[in-house]
Amino acid sequence: MDGVWSLLVFIGVNVVAASSGALFPPDDWYARLRKPSWNPPNWLFAPVWSILYLMIAVAGWLVWREAGGWAGAQAALILYAVQLVLNAAWSGIFFGMKRIGLALAEGLALWAAVAATTAVFFTIDPLAGWLFVPYLLWVSFAMVLTGTLLRLNRHAEAAA
């Protein structure tokens, strides 16, 4: 698998991970949550995540290509897969299960996986590492937001 086909596979895998956001969109429960003044508007999340998922796909592909495929990038690509699975799970936990505390715990694991993937990617292809930095920053912001939502809405989690 090389060239454009391998890039398309990475994009496809990211589309699959991103689909969890479509399966578990914000609903009335989320609309009723108390939110901090700095909470982004709902319309902002889809374009931000679309850009990030494209960057994540390109980063994975660059590592794949630079390391010579699976054999040369196995550890990095396992980390990559772990962070994508954790990423995909977050929407189901937060919006589907309505478990803000569990989403925060899972999100902290996601943050650690993204940070580890970023660090490993930098050692293989610096551009791939840099492509992960905005993702790491966004996940950092998302976890601060999730923690704040938990603090402001302990009643909402108990009622769900």
MDAnalysis code that builds the backbone (N, CA, C; Angstrom):
import MDAnalysis as mda
import numpy as np

u = mda.Universe.empty(480, n_residues=160, atom_resindex=np.repeat(np.arange(160), 3), trajectory=True)
u.add_TopologyAttr("name", ["N", "CA", "C"] * 160)
u.add_TopologyAttr("resid", np.arange(1, 161))
u.add_TopologyAttr("resname", ["MET", "ASP", "GLY", "VAL", "TRP", "SER", "LEU", "LEU", "VAL", "PHE", "ILE", "GLY", "VAL", "ASN", "VAL", "VAL", "ALA", "ALA", "SER", "SER", "GLY", "ALA", "LEU", "PHE", "PRO", "PRO", "ASP", "ASP", "TRP", "TYR", "ALA", "ARG", "LEU", "ARG", "LYS", "PRO", "SER", "TRP", "ASN", "PRO", "PRO", "ASN", "TRP", "LEU", "PHE", "ALA", "PRO", "VAL", "TRP", "SER", "ILE", "LEU", "TYR", "LEU", "MET", "ILE", "ALA", "VAL", "ALA", "GLY", "TRP", "LEU", "VAL", "TRP", "ARG", "GLU", "ALA", "GLY", "GLY", "TRP", "ALA", "GLY", "ALA", "GLN", "ALA", "ALA", "LEU", "ILE", "LEU", "TYR", "ALA", "VAL", "GLN", "LEU", "VAL", "LEU", "ASN", "ALA", "ALA", "TRP", "SER", "GLY", "ILE", "PHE", "PHE", "GLY", "MET", "LYS", "ARG", "ILE", "GLY", "LEU", "ALA", "LEU", "ALA", "GLU", "GLY", "LEU", "ALA", "LEU", "TRP", "ALA", "ALA", "VAL", "ALA", "ALA", "THR", "THR", "ALA", "VAL", "PHE", "PHE", "THR", "ILE", "ASP", "PRO", "LEU", "ALA", "GLY", "TRP", "LEU", "PHE", "VAL", "PRO", "TYR", "LEU", "LEU", "TRP", "VAL", "SER", "PHE", "ALA", "MET", "VAL", "LEU", "THR", "GLY", "THR", "LEU", "LEU", "ARG", "LEU", "ASN", "ARG", "HIS", "ALA", "GLU", "ALA", "ALA", "ALA"])
u.atoms.positions = np.array([
    [0.861, -1.180, 0.000],
    [0.000, 0.000, 0.000],
    [0.901, 1.235, 0.000],
    [0.809, 2.034, -1.050],
    [1.641, 3.221, -1.086],
    [0.898, 4.371, -1.741],
    [1.523, 5.530, -1.724],
    [0.995, 6.693, -2.405],
    [-0.377, 7.118, -1.942],
    [-1.180, 7.464, -2.924],
    [-2.490, 8.021, -2.645],
    [-3.409, 7.000, -1.974],
    [-3.263, 5.722, -2.284],
    [-4.136, 4.701, -1.683],
    [-3.928, 4.614, -0.181],
    [-2.677, 4.657, 0.273],
    [-2.446, 4.593, 1.714],
    [-2.978, 5.846, 2.400],
    [-2.862, 6.999, 1.754],
    [-3.433, 8.216, 2.333],
    [-4.949, 8.082, 2.439],
    [-5.582, 7.546, 1.423],
    [-7.033, 7.354, 1.455],
    [-7.456, 6.394, 2.566],
    [-6.636, 5.369, 2.831],
    [-6.938, 4.456, 3.938],
    [-6.891, 5.208, 5.262],
    [-5.856, 6.036, 5.461],
    [-5.766, 6.811, 6.703],
    [-6.947, 7.775, 6.827],
    [-7.329, 8.409, 5.739],
    [-8.488, 9.307, 5.782],
    [-9.745, 8.504, 6.121],
    [-9.908, 7.344, 5.486],
    [-11.080, 6.510, 5.757],
    [-11.170, 6.060, 7.202],
    [-10.062, 5.657, 7.772],
    [-10.042, 5.242, 9.181],
    [-10.457, 6.405, 10.074],
    [-10.005, 7.597, 9.748],
    [-10.382, 8.768, 10.532],
    [-11.852, 9.126, 10.356],
    [-12.387, 8.922, 9.159],
    [-13.819, 9.156, 8.940],
    [-14.639, 8.203, 9.810],
    [-14.198, 6.962, 9.909],
    [-14.889, 5.993, 10.763],
    [-14.864, 6.465, 12.217],
    [-13.702, 6.900, 12.686],
    [-13.598, 7.398, 14.066],
    [-14.480, 8.626, 14.260],
    [-14.483, 9.501, 13.290],
    [-15.278, 10.734, 13.385],
    [-16.775, 10.458, 13.387],
    [-17.180, 9.344, 12.816],
    [-18.610, 9.049, 12.709],
    [-19.281, 8.897, 14.065],
    [-18.509, 8.654, 15.116],
    [-19.122, 8.552, 16.445],
    [-19.772, 9.875, 16.840],
    [-19.210, 10.979, 16.360],
    [-19.826, 12.274, 16.630],
    [-21.189, 12.404, 15.974],
    [-21.349, 11.784, 14.809],
    [-22.650, 11.802, 14.133],
    [-23.626, 10.826, 14.788],
    [-23.101, 9.714, 15.307],
    [-23.957, 8.737, 15.979],
    [-24.469, 9.251, 17.320],
    [-23.669, 10.086, 17.974],
    [-24.022, 10.610, 19.293],
    [-23.893, 12.133, 19.301],
    [-24.820, 12.823, 18.629],
    [-24.742, 14.288, 18.569],
    [-25.263, 14.920, 19.864],
    [-24.963, 16.192, 20.065],
    [-25.563, 16.909, 21.203],
    [-27.087, 16.858, 21.100],
    [-27.738, 16.734, 22.238],
    [-29.194, 16.624, 22.260],
    [-29.771, 17.586, 23.298],
    [-31.028, 17.373, 23.668],
    [-31.669, 18.247, 24.657],
    [-30.961, 18.198, 26.000],
    [-30.479, 17.033, 26.385],
    [-29.743, 16.906, 27.646],
    [-28.552, 17.864, 27.641],
    [-27.795, 17.855, 26.554],
    [-26.633, 18.742, 26.459],
    [-27.061, 20.207, 26.436],
    [-28.136, 20.500, 25.736],
    [-28.608, 21.886, 25.654],
    [-28.986, 22.424, 27.036],
    [-29.462, 21.553, 27.910],
    [-29.873, 21.979, 29.252],
    [-28.713, 22.110, 30.232],
    [-27.543, 21.607, 29.892],
    [-26.408, 21.701, 30.809],
    [-26.001, 23.154, 31.027],
    [-25.573, 23.445, 32.235],
    [-24.965, 24.747, 32.504],
    [-23.583, 24.730, 31.869],
    [-23.256, 25.816, 31.168],
    [-21.977, 25.885, 30.448],
    [-21.236, 27.151, 30.846],
    [-19.914, 27.093, 30.807],
    [-19.154, 28.309, 31.111],
    [-19.304, 29.328, 29.981],
    [-19.009, 30.572, 30.279],
    [-19.143, 31.639, 29.271],
    [-18.231, 31.413, 28.072],
    [-17.154, 30.666, 28.269],
    [-16.174, 30.438, 27.202],
    [-16.452, 29.152, 26.415],
    [-17.605, 28.542, 26.648],
    [-17.982, 27.345, 25.885],
    [-18.185, 27.735, 24.421],
    [-17.506, 27.051, 23.491],
    [-17.696, 27.401, 22.068],
    [-19.125, 27.111, 21.615],
    [-19.586, 27.819, 20.599],
    [-20.919, 27.500, 20.059],
    [-20.898, 26.122, 19.397],
    [-22.031, 25.449, 19.409],
    [-22.111, 24.086, 18.859],
    [-21.639, 24.001, 17.413],
    [-21.928, 25.016, 16.604],
    [-21.573, 24.966, 15.187],
    [-20.063, 24.907, 14.962],
    [-19.273, 25.313, 15.941],
    [-17.817, 25.356, 15.773],
    [-17.172, 23.966, 15.818],
    [-17.776, 23.033, 16.533],
    [-17.142, 21.737, 16.747],
    [-16.951, 20.940, 15.457],
    [-17.951, 20.903, 14.587],
    [-17.836, 20.106, 13.356],
    [-16.702, 20.585, 12.454],
    [-16.579, 21.875, 12.161],
    [-15.454, 22.272, 11.304],
    [-14.093, 22.077, 11.969],
    [-14.008, 22.326, 13.267],
    [-12.728, 22.124, 13.958],
    [-12.332, 20.656, 13.890],
    [-13.268, 19.767, 14.227],
    [-12.946, 18.341, 14.193],
    [-12.659, 17.857, 12.775],
    [-13.346, 18.389, 11.787],
    [-13.071, 17.984, 10.400],
    [-11.638, 18.305, 10.007],
    [-11.197, 19.494, 10.345],
    [-9.810, 19.888, 10.055],
    [-8.835, 19.020, 10.842],
    [-9.134, 18.819, 12.118],
    [-8.237, 17.998, 12.946],
    [-8.145, 16.565, 12.432],
    [-9.281, 15.969, 12.064],
    [-9.247, 14.598, 11.561],
    [-8.432, 14.494, 10.271],
    [-8.513, 15.485, 9.427],
    [-7.691, 15.480, 8.215],
    [-6.208, 15.570, 8.584],
    [-5.881, 16.429, 9.537],
    [-4.487, 16.549, 9.976],
    [-3.991, 15.252, 10.622],
    [-4.855, 14.612, 11.413],
    [-4.507, 13.342, 12.054],
    [-4.245, 12.275, 10.992],
    [-5.091, 12.240, 9.972],
    [-4.926, 11.262, 8.888],
    [-3.608, 11.484, 8.152],
    [-3.323, 12.726, 7.803],
    [-2.079, 13.027, 7.086],
    [-0.875, 12.689, 7.957],
    [-0.946, 12.996, 9.233],
    [0.164, 12.688, 10.138],
    [0.428, 11.185, 10.189],
    [-0.626, 10.397, 10.340],
    [-0.457, 8.944, 10.359],
    [0.146, 8.440, 9.067],
    [-0.349, 8.968, 7.961],
    [0.169, 8.578, 6.652],
    [1.644, 8.949, 6.503],
    [2.039, 10.134, 6.953],
    [3.449, 10.548, 6.867],
    [4.347, 9.596, 7.660],
    [3.894, 9.206, 8.838],
    [4.674, 8.263, 9.652],
    [4.754, 6.919, 8.960],
    [3.628, 6.450, 8.445],
    [3.590, 5.186, 7.691],
    [4.613, 5.216, 6.560],
    [4.569, 6.294, 5.800],
    [5.444, 6.431, 4.629],
    [6.911, 6.560, 5.030],
    [7.187, 7.401, 6.005],
    [8.573, 7.660, 6.420],
    [9.220, 6.419, 7.030],
    [8.439, 5.656, 7.798],
    [8.987, 4.485, 8.481],
    [8.967, 3.235, 7.615],
    [8.446, 3.344, 6.413],
    [8.443, 2.192, 5.523],
    [7.310, 1.222, 5.770],
    [6.188, 1.713, 6.247],
    [5.022, 0.857, 6.443],
    [4.890, 0.338, 7.862],
    [4.043, -0.671, 8.004],
    [3.714, -1.232, 9.307],
    [4.956, -1.715, 10.053],
    [5.842, -2.426, 9.372],
    [7.015, -3.005, 10.044],
    [7.885, -1.935, 10.695],
    [8.028, -0.794, 10.040],
    [8.880, 0.251, 10.585],
    [8.188, 1.189, 11.549],
    [6.861, 1.178, 11.549],
    [6.123, 2.141, 12.366],
    [5.131, 1.465, 13.306],
    [5.330, 0.204, 13.607],
    [4.353, -0.564, 14.367],
    [3.989, 0.090, 15.697],
    [4.970, 0.445, 16.512],
    [4.676, 1.035, 17.825],
    [3.944, 2.365, 17.671],
    [4.400, 3.184, 16.744],
    [3.759, 4.482, 16.527],
    [2.327, 4.312, 16.042],
    [2.103, 3.340, 15.170],
    [0.764, 3.148, 14.614],
    [-0.179, 2.474, 15.610],
    [0.360, 1.699, 16.530],
    [-0.477, 1.168, 17.612],
    [-0.957, 2.313, 18.498],
    [-0.050, 3.216, 18.850],
    [-0.454, 4.407, 19.609],
    [-1.498, 5.208, 18.835],
    [-1.271, 5.355, 17.559],
    [-2.188, 6.082, 16.684],
    [-3.580, 5.444, 16.743],
    [-3.634, 4.126, 16.643],
    [-4.912, 3.415, 16.692],
    [-5.578, 3.570, 18.058],
    [-4.796, 3.493, 19.123],
    [-5.351, 3.632, 20.475],
    [-5.997, 5.005, 20.646],
    [-5.295, 6.066, 20.205],
    [-5.881, 7.396, 20.377],
    [-7.138, 7.551, 19.523],
    [-7.177, 6.933, 18.346],
    [-8.393, 7.024, 17.523],
    [-9.572, 6.294, 18.166],
    [-9.317, 5.137, 18.760],
    [-10.382, 4.392, 19.436],
    [-10.898, 5.200, 20.631],
    [-9.981, 5.755, 21.414],
    [-10.400, 6.575, 22.552],
    [-11.158, 7.811, 22.082],
    [-10.705, 8.406, 21.008],
    [-11.378, 9.567, 20.441],
    [-12.808, 9.202, 20.049],
    [-12.963, 8.093, 19.346],
    [-14.281, 7.659, 18.890],
    [-15.205, 7.333, 20.065],
    [-14.652, 6.824, 21.148],
    [-15.465, 6.417, 22.297],
    [-16.018, 7.603, 23.086],
    [-15.335, 8.732, 23.044],
    [-15.705, 9.852, 23.902],
    [-17.137, 10.331, 23.665],
    [-17.545, 10.494, 22.417],
    [-18.902, 10.988, 22.130],
    [-19.970, 10.054, 22.681],
    [-19.749, 8.759, 22.553],
    [-20.714, 7.801, 23.081],
    [-20.827, 7.864, 24.591],
    [-19.705, 8.075, 25.245],
    [-19.715, 8.165, 26.709],
    [-20.377, 9.467, 27.155],
    [-19.984, 10.576, 26.541],
    [-20.504, 11.873, 26.966],
    [-21.941, 12.078, 26.509],
    [-22.180, 12.022, 25.203],
    [-23.503, 12.326, 24.671],
    [-24.459, 11.133, 24.715],
    [-23.943, 9.928, 24.485],
    [-24.797, 8.745, 24.478],
    [-25.158, 8.287, 25.879],
    [-24.149, 8.051, 26.709],
    [-24.375, 7.574, 28.070],
    [-24.683, 8.715, 29.045],
    [-24.331, 9.940, 28.646],
    [-24.530, 11.128, 29.478],
    [-23.751, 11.025, 30.791],
    [-22.538, 10.524, 30.675],
    [-21.661, 10.313, 31.832],
    [-20.482, 11.278, 31.739],
    [-20.646, 12.466, 32.280],
    [-19.640, 13.507, 32.165],
    [-18.348, 13.096, 32.880],
    [-18.459, 12.540, 34.074],
    [-17.273, 12.126, 34.825],
    [-16.510, 11.023, 34.122],
    [-17.210, 10.040, 33.605],
    [-16.556, 8.958, 32.875],
    [-15.927, 9.493, 31.589],
    [-16.617, 10.435, 30.926],
    [-16.060, 11.050, 29.720],
    [-14.784, 11.817, 30.047],
    [-14.750, 12.459, 31.206],
    [-13.536, 13.162, 31.614],
    [-12.395, 12.165, 31.838],
    [-12.663, 11.081, 32.535],
    [-11.625, 10.068, 32.775],
    [-11.140, 9.467, 31.459],
    [-12.083, 9.129, 30.585],
    [-11.715, 8.576, 29.288],
    [-10.952, 9.617, 28.463],
    [-11.367, 10.864, 28.559],
    [-10.703, 11.941, 27.834],
    [-9.280, 12.184, 28.313],
    [-9.040, 11.971, 29.593],
    [-7.669, 12.104, 30.095],
    [-6.789, 10.978, 29.547],
    [-7.367, 9.792, 29.401],
    [-6.638, 8.701, 28.742],
    [-6.392, 9.053, 27.274],
    [-7.390, 9.651, 26.625],
    [-7.223, 10.116, 25.252],
    [-6.099, 11.137, 25.170],
    [-6.094, 12.095, 26.095],
    [-5.057, 13.121, 26.095],
    [-3.672, 12.468, 26.197],
    [-3.529, 11.503, 27.104],
    [-2.243, 10.821, 27.269],
    [-1.846, 10.088, 25.988],
    [-2.806, 9.449, 25.343],
    [-2.519, 8.726, 24.098],
    [-2.139, 9.691, 22.981],
    [-2.820, 10.824, 22.904],
    [-2.484, 11.823, 21.881],
    [-1.101, 12.409, 22.158],
    [-0.801, 12.695, 23.417],
    [0.521, 13.232, 23.772],
    [1.621, 12.231, 23.425],
    [1.402, 10.965, 23.748],
    [2.401, 9.931, 23.433],
    [2.570, 9.777, 21.929],
    [1.460, 9.780, 21.206],
    [1.525, 9.662, 19.750],
    [2.264, 10.856, 19.158],
    [1.979, 12.031, 19.649],
    [2.660, 13.241, 19.179],
    [4.162, 13.116, 19.376],
    [4.566, 12.705, 20.570],
    [5.994, 12.582, 20.876],
    [6.666, 11.558, 19.965],
    [6.041, 10.419, 19.773],
    [6.620, 9.377, 18.919],
    [6.647, 9.835, 17.462],
    [5.593, 10.494, 17.030],
    [5.565, 10.978, 15.648],
    [6.693, 11.971, 15.387],
    [6.991, 12.829, 16.347],
    [8.088, 13.782, 16.169],
    [9.407, 13.065, 15.885],
    [9.613, 11.896, 16.481],
    [10.877, 11.177, 16.283],
    [10.963, 10.529, 14.904],
    [9.810, 10.281, 14.283],
    [9.800, 9.618, 12.974],
    [9.710, 10.637, 11.845],
    [8.805, 11.582, 11.984],
    [8.615, 12.619, 10.968],
    [8.152, 13.889, 11.688],
    [9.011, 14.882, 11.805],
    [8.647, 16.092, 12.550],
    [7.358, 16.757, 12.068],
    [7.108, 16.743, 10.762],
    [5.867, 17.334, 10.276],
    [4.662, 16.595, 10.853],
    [4.737, 15.289, 10.938],
    [3.645, 14.505, 11.528],
    [3.439, 14.903, 12.985],
    [4.527, 15.098, 13.704],
    [4.419, 15.557, 15.091],
    [3.736, 16.907, 15.175],
    [4.143, 17.841, 14.301],
    [3.534, 19.171, 14.301],
    [2.064, 19.118, 13.911],
    [1.706, 18.201, 13.030],
    [0.295, 18.068, 12.653],
    [-0.560, 17.589, 13.822],
    [0.049, 16.930, 14.791],
    [-0.680, 16.463, 15.974],
    [-0.791, 17.531, 17.058],
    [0.037, 18.555, 17.014],
    [0.030, 19.568, 18.076],
    [-1.331, 20.266, 18.204],
    [-1.970, 20.725, 17.119],
    [-3.292, 21.343, 17.293],
    [-4.319, 20.377, 17.895],
    [-4.225, 19.117, 17.536],
    [-5.104, 18.089, 18.094],
    [-4.875, 17.966, 19.597],
    [-3.625, 17.918, 20.013],
    [-3.310, 17.839, 21.438],
    [-3.840, 19.068, 22.171],
    [-3.688, 20.232, 21.572],
    [-4.192, 21.462, 22.187],
    [-5.715, 21.445, 22.282],
    [-6.380, 20.977, 21.224],
    [-7.840, 20.924, 21.237],
    [-8.346, 19.923, 22.267],
    [-7.708, 18.760, 22.353],
    [-8.110, 17.773, 23.360],
    [-7.858, 18.330, 24.760],
    [-6.777, 19.073, 24.936],
    [-6.509, 19.716, 26.231],
    [-7.658, 20.661, 26.588],
    [-8.034, 21.499, 25.638],
    [-9.150, 22.422, 25.848],
    [-10.438, 21.641, 26.141],
    [-10.683, 20.596, 25.375],
    [-11.897, 19.805, 25.550],
    [-11.966, 19.166, 26.936],
    [-10.812, 18.763, 27.478],
    [-10.830, 18.153, 28.803],
    [-11.050, 19.199, 29.899],
    [-10.508, 20.398, 29.709],
    [-10.795, 21.485, 30.654],
    [-12.289, 21.805, 30.601],
    [-12.841, 21.855, 29.401],
    [-14.274, 22.111, 29.243],
    [-15.095, 20.989, 29.880],
    [-14.718, 19.750, 29.646],
    [-15.450, 18.621, 30.223],
    [-15.401, 18.664, 31.749],
    [-14.233, 18.962, 32.300],
    [-14.120, 19.091, 33.759],
    [-15.002, 20.208, 34.299],
    [-15.051, 21.300, 33.581],
    [-15.899, 22.424, 33.988],
    [-17.374, 22.043, 33.897],
    [-17.750, 21.347, 32.833],
    [-19.132, 20.889, 32.705],
    [-19.505, 19.938, 33.839],
    [-18.578, 19.083, 34.227],
    [-18.834, 18.174, 35.343],
    [-19.065, 18.969, 36.625],
    [-18.205, 19.939, 36.870],
    [-18.325, 20.760, 38.081],
    [-19.650, 21.520, 38.100],
    [-20.058, 22.055, 36.959],
    [-21.276, 22.865, 36.891],
    [-22.556, 22.036, 36.844],
    [-22.435, 20.734, 36.538],
    [-23.631, 19.922, 36.272],
    [-23.632, 18.577, 36.963],
    [-23.143, 18.519, 38.157],
    [-23.138, 17.218, 38.863],
    [-24.548, 16.623, 38.924],
    [-25.557, 17.476, 39.037],
    [-26.948, 17.017, 39.083],
    [-27.365, 16.353, 37.767],
    [-26.868, 16.840, 36.646],
    [-27.275, 16.318, 35.333],
    [-26.770, 14.897, 35.128],
    [-25.581, 14.618, 35.638],
    [-25.048, 13.268, 35.486],
    [-25.831, 12.303, 36.368],
    [-26.156, 12.720, 37.555],
    [-26.912, 11.865, 38.473],
    [-28.308, 11.592, 37.923],
    [-28.910, 12.589, 37.271],
    [-30.263, 12.432, 36.714],
    [-30.275, 11.581, 35.457],
    [-29.159, 11.537, 34.746],
    [-29.097, 10.753, 33.503],
    [-29.039, 9.315, 33.872],
])
